[in-house]
Amino acid sequence: MNKPGTSGLIFNEELIFERSRPNRPGVPLNPPDVPLRDAGDLIGAENLRDDIDGFPEVSELDVVRHFTRLSQWNYSIDTGFYPLGSCTMKYNPKVNETAAALPGLADVHPMSPDSALQGILGLASEVEQILIEISGLDRVTLQPAAGAQGEFVGMMMIQAYHRARGDHQRKRVLIPDTAHGTNPASAALNGMEVVEVKSGDDGIVHPAALEALLDERTSALMLTNPNTLGLFESHVEELAELVHAAGGLVYLDGANMNALMGVAKPGDMGIDVMHFNLHKTFSTPHGGGGPGAGPVAVREILEPYLPSPIVRRDGEQFKLDADRPQSIGRVHGFHGNAGMWIRALAYIRTLGAEGLVDVTETAVLNANYILAELKSHYDVPHDRTVMHECVLSDRKQQSTGVTTADIAKRLMDYGFHPPTIYFPLVIPGALMIEPTETESLEDLDRFIDAMRSIAEESKTSPEQVTSAPSLPKVRRLDEVRAARKPRLRWTQDQAE
Ligand SMILES: Cc1ncc(COP(=O)(O)O)c(C=O)c1O
């Protein structure tokens, strides 16, 4: 079992400035074998800098060791378990990277004529066909660069659809209280009015609650399924029927398709439009705000509004078709973040159809295993079979003053990345754990042992938990101040 502080890392590194010793050389240069020139003559005396005040004097080895150690503190999926609920931090197989870096794909110039893009357009078409098959819908765009942009695009298309039918008053989007924050944001950015749908005590939306909110102003229901409590919205078909009967459309936030793919198709549940998060479901890197991919799948009625251009097959040839007068227009340069959907294709092709089903089943099994192993130690707000993630809370620990934030910090002492905390908002003190299918039973057990130990410590020595983390040099930061007023420069007086 992991013991706190046994990860082998010592989180107590001097700053490079503090390692400085007067006259310690960095890399000594050999005497030049060409005549010396005055640097001022070359670049202008005004561009020469005198000594840099406080510049660290360190040897090459000091520098190498310092930065190598710092790089090892960078927690990543390649170094350890990353149970961030709602983020699906699954391992990204390296073969995906190899595929995306193939020169024939990575070096394609996006302004090339269609005739010179046949290979990559063929792959785009293949990814689209696979997503059509998984979604049970009719057409896909690969352009959106993230899940949130997919939502935005979906809302735009829904609005275009209503406008084309003269239904200008349909501006209301009904969104459950368990929704991911990007859902109401995407609707509001489209100028739509967001109306919250309250989930029932069992954590899912009930038809009666939705029905009471439907009228001629309804544009869409925006549903996340499975929802952010990890629960399957089992009334989805009835909800969709009600929305359709009221003249609205049904949007699925399909970011959690890793719980459904290969097992159930949103199109069969009455969904009209959905986005995928390739960086969650299909293991592509999350990018830290960098390139992602949020393809959108639609039912035929929405095809005219898809972003332009779309990939069309013309006999044996593929072409980019931009002659689409009802399209909402282009939403991304060229054809989306191609490297991302190529990585997703590598993942899908490696696994095959049966492998994808196995992914789904294992992701669901792992989440239920963690829930079963932890439920006698932590409060479980909705004690039911979950899908890809489970939500616990700090209710049992509160009597000794231990909170969710403390539990998350203490996990760092045990060498784990904390889960998502305080989300979804409907559960006070939520701890949202998503193991994904890529973790082995041994790694799940190590995490479970750490969580159980923390529950025990919360009873017997709560100060160990409330003062965590104990390993880093700086233990509890004022996190808001650190974000708002970061001190990014070392100054001499800090050394004194
Ligand atoms: C349920 C859900 N919806 C939407 C999003 C937004 O996706 P992105 O971060 O790619 O914009 C996420 C992100 O993790 C999510 O978990």
The ligand as an SDF file (V2000), in Angstrom:
LIG
                    3D

 16 16  0  0  0  0  0  0  0  0999 V2000
  -19.8040   16.8500  -19.5990 C   0  0  0  0  0  0  0  0  0  0  0  0
  -18.8940   17.8240  -20.3170 C   0  0  0  0  0  0  0  0  0  0  0  0
  -19.4270   18.6830  -21.1940 N   0  0  0  0  0  0  0  0  0  0  0  0
  -18.6620   19.5740  -21.8570 C   0  0  0  0  0  0  0  0  0  0  0  0
  -17.3040   19.6510  -21.6490 C   0  0  0  0  0  0  0  0  0  0  0  0
  -16.5190   20.7110  -22.3670 C   0  0  0  0  0  0  0  0  0  0  0  0
  -15.5360   20.1870  -23.2090 O   0  0  0  0  0  0  0  0  0  0  0  0
  -14.2350   21.0330  -23.5880 P   0  0  0  0  0  0  0  0  0  0  0  0
  -13.4290   21.1510  -22.3440 O   0  0  0  0  0  0  0  0  0  0  0  0
  -13.5680   20.2310  -24.6500 O   0  0  0  0  0  0  0  0  0  0  0  0
  -14.6990   22.3670  -24.0920 O   0  0  0  0  0  0  0  0  0  0  0  0
  -16.7050   18.7620  -20.7400 C   0  0  0  0  0  0  0  0  0  0  0  0
  -15.2560   18.8200  -20.4880 C   0  0  0  0  0  0  0  0  0  0  0  0
  -14.6660   17.9970  -19.8630 O   0  0  0  0  0  0  0  0  0  0  0  0
  -17.5250   17.8320  -20.0550 C   0  0  0  0  0  0  0  0  0  0  0  0
  -16.9980   16.9820  -19.1700 O   0  0  0  0  0  0  0  0  0  0  0  0
  1  2  1  0
  2  3  1  0
  2 15  2  0
  3  4  2  0
  4  5  1  0
  5  6  1  0
  5 12  2  0
  6  7  1  0
  7  8  1  0
  8  9  2  0
  8 10  1  0
  8 11  1  0
 12 13  1  0
 12 15  1  0
 13 14  2  0
 15 16  1  0
M  END
$$$$
